[in-house]
Amino acid sequence: MTTSSITPSDFPVTLQFVSSLSAVPRETGAELGGALLGEPSTGALPVWPVQRIFAPLLGATSPVVQETWLTTLPLRSGGSDDIVWCRNDGVLYGVLELSEADFLPMPGCSSLQAASAEAYRRIFRLLDAQAMPHLWRVWNYLADINLETEGLERYRQFNIGRQDAFVACRRGASGNVPAACAIGLVGGTLNIAFMAGTTPAVPVENPRQVSAYNYPADYGPRSPTFSRAALVYPEGQEILFISGTASIVGHQTVHPGDVVGQCRESMANIAAVLAEANRLRRSPAFMLSELCYRVYVRHAGDFDKVRAALRTLIGAAEVVYVQADICRHDLLLEIEAFASHALEN
Ligand code: 3EB
C-alpha cells in the first residue's frame, strides 16, 4: 500500500513524501532519503540515506514501514564523517549514526554528551560545505533516554551536547532553531536524520507552551534546542513540520498516568501550533485532518486506547504508531506530524 498527499501527476516537485507499508518498495531513482521503521531488516538496504528506527510498530499490517522523500530534481549524494547524504538544488537530507563507545567520557562530559556535540558539529560542517545553511527538521533517536548515568538523565546529557554544538557553530540556541523530535529506543547508536535547505525555515512556537529553548533548569542544565514547528520552503512548496508534541502545558507535564488525557492534551497542543502556523502560512490553511502523523507510545498496552482517542480527534488521518520511550519519564506518548502544500507562484 502506498499513500501520499501529492499524486505523481503533480510532478515535477521538489519533495514528495511516500509512505509504504511494504518492506522496501521498488526504487525509483528519485529518492532523496527517508526512514525505515520497525523490525531490523535482513534484506538489502537502499543506497540513498535511510534512517533505520528499530522500534516495534503498533497495529501495523507489516513489520516495517518505509517513509521516503522523493524528488524529481537532479540529485547529488555523498558520505563523509559518518554522514550519508543526498541533495538536490534546494534540499539536503542526511543520516548520521555515532557509537557512544567511540567517545571517552571525561569529567563533566559523558560519552553521550560528547557524541551529541560531535554529531551536530559534523552536521553543521556538512551544511556549511554544501552551502545548505538552514537546518529545517531533525529526527533524534538514542538508547535508554530516561536512564540516569553519571548523575544526569541521558536525555539531559544529549541536550547539553546538542546546545553546545549550536553555540560553537554560531547557530544560536533559541528562536531560529529546527523542528525536531528526540526519542528513546532500547539500544543502538545515537541516530540522527536531518533535512536542511537553502532557504530559511520560519520557526513556529506554541502559545500554550513555554518554548523548549526557554525551559527552566528543572528539566536539565541546558534547554532542548528545537522549535515547536517549522514552515519550510522547498521550491514551489510549503511544508509544515510539527515537532514531537506531548502533554506539556507551560513547561509542566499534565495528566501523569493518564494516557488518554495525555493524548487529548498533545492534540490540543498540535491544534494550537497549527493555528500559529496558519497565521504565518503562504499556502492555503493547514488542517488537522490532512497531516501525516507519527505517534510514539511508551507502553504497547496503551495502544488501543490511544488509537481510539485519536480517531475521535483526527478521524481517518494517516498515522504510524511506534512503541518507544519519551524524553520525560512521566510522558506516555508523543505525536509529530507534517503536511505539504503547493505554493502558487
Ligand atoms: C517537549 O515538548 C517534549 O529534544 O528535540 C519534543 C520534541 C520533545 C523535540 C527534542 C523533545 C524534543 O519537551 C519532548
Residues whose N, C-alpha, C, O or C-beta is under 5 A from the ligand:
A	BS01	3EB	A180 C181 A182 P224 F226 S243 G244 T245 A246 I248 C327
